[in-house]
Amino acid sequence: MTSRQKSLYLAAKLYELAAEFTDEELKVMLQEQTRMAASVAVQAAIRALIELHREPTPSVEEITNGVSAQDAKHDTHALQTSSEASSIAAMFDDRSAFPTVAAISEAVQIECRPKESRERYMARVVRHIESMSASERKVFFDGLATRLNNNQADNFISRWSRLIKEM
């Protein structure tokens, strides 16, 4: 995994962990840890999970920091496109679900080149996705989800889908 992918994976796991508990449950755990003279790092981790619950979602204005409305719309579109593309790269980096480039190629239905490395292929797929219009991307992701969900009942996409719905 690249460092960016590792960072995204870590953030996703932290949000997943935070979503498993309510603020009240985390506060009770923090009080118990304080009384038990537990590790300061554990207490800090619980405080960080509480902060994840409180973290506000930035508005378009905050993201663009005063840029014109047209630029803001373009930047928001670029952020969405970039996050979709990087998410797909992280998803296909799971070597247990997608052991070969051919398996990824079969799922995304973008032909791979002979002896093409996984990293090079994924970079090409990401560039291809980023070049698509919003409607083309929607069709692409809907088709991808359908193909992957038909392959296995408990696959990578299904697990992420459930995680997102639970949040």
N, C-alpha and C positions, 0 to 999 in steps of 0.2 A: 504494500500500500504506500502511496505517496504520503507525505506529511500532511497535506491538505485533507486527504481522505481519512487519515487517522484522526485528525482534529474534528472533522464532521462526525465520524463514528463516535468519538468520545462525547461530543455535545449531544448527540442523539441518545446515547446511553444515560447521560446525566438527566436529560429531560424525561426519559422513560422512568428513571428511578424517582424523580421528583413527582411524577404523575401517579405513582403508586401510593402516595401518602397525602393526607390533607395537611394544611398548615397546623391545625391543632395537634395532630399525631406527631408531626415533626417537633413541635414545641415541647410536648411531653417527653419525647425521646431526648431532646436537648437537656431538659431538666434532670432526667435520670442519669445522663452521662456526666453532668456537672456534679451531682451528688456522689457518683461512683469514682470520682477522680480519674476518669478515663482520659485517654490520649487527647491532647489539645487538637490534634489533627482531625480526630473523629468529630469533635465538637465543631470545628471550623467547617467540616464537610456538611454537617447537618444544617448549620447556619447558611451555607451556600445553597443547599436545596430549598430552604425557606425563601431565600432571595429569588430563586428561579420562579417560584410561585408569584412573586410580586413584580417580576420584571415586566415593564410595559412594552407593548408592541409599538415601535416607532411609526409615526405617520409619514406619509409621502413627503410632507414639507420638511420633516426632520431629516429624512434620508437625503433629500436633494439640497437641503440647506439654502433655500431662497432662490433656486433656479426657476426659470419661467415654467409655466404650466405645460407647454409642449415638451420642453426638455425633461420635466418631471415625469411625464407619461412615458417618454422614450426610456429614461433611466429605470423606471419601475419595470417596464417590459424587459429591459436588458438584465435587471436583477433576477426576474422570474426565469428568463431563458437560461441564464447562467446557472441558477440553482437547480433547475430541472436537469440540465446537461451534467452538472457535477454529481447530482444524485444518481443518475443512471450509471455514471462511471463507478461510483462507490458500490452500487448494487451489483454490477457485473464483476466486481473485484472478488466476490465471494467464490472461491475456487471449489468449494464443496458443491455448490449449486450449479456452477458453470465451470467445469474442469478444463475446457479447451476453448480456444478462439472460435472453433467451429460451432460449439454449443451456443456461444453468444451470438454468432452470426445467424444461426437458425432462429434464435429468439427475436432478434431485432430485424431480421430479414434484410440485412445489408451485407452484400457479398464480401468475404474476406479474401485477401490476396494470399497466394501460396507462401508458407513459412513466415507469415506476418506475426510480429510479436503482439501479445495482449495489449501492452501499453500503446503501441503505435495504432493498433486497430481501434482501441477505445478513444484515442485522441481524434481519429478520423470520424468516428461515430458522433462524438461530441460536437465537432465542427459541423457535421452534417445536420445535427439537430438544431444547433444555434442558427443555421442558415434558413431554417424552415419558417414559414409564416405561422401565426398563432393557430390558425385553423388546421394547417398541415401537422403541427405538433400535437394538437388534440387528437386528430385521427391516428397519428403514429402511436401515441401513448395508450389510446383506447385499444388499438389493435394489439399492442405489446401486452397489455394487461390481460386481454382475452386469451392470447396464445399461452402466456405463462400460467394463468389460472386454470386453463384446461389441462395443462401438463401434469400438475400435481395438486393435491388437495391442501397440503401444508407446505407450500413452497415459500421462497424468500419474499415474493411480492405479497402473498397472502398474510405473512407475518407482519410486514410493514403496514399493510392496509389495516389490519386489526389494531396495530399500535396507534396509528393516526386516528382511527375512529374512537379509540378509548381515550385519547387526549381530548 
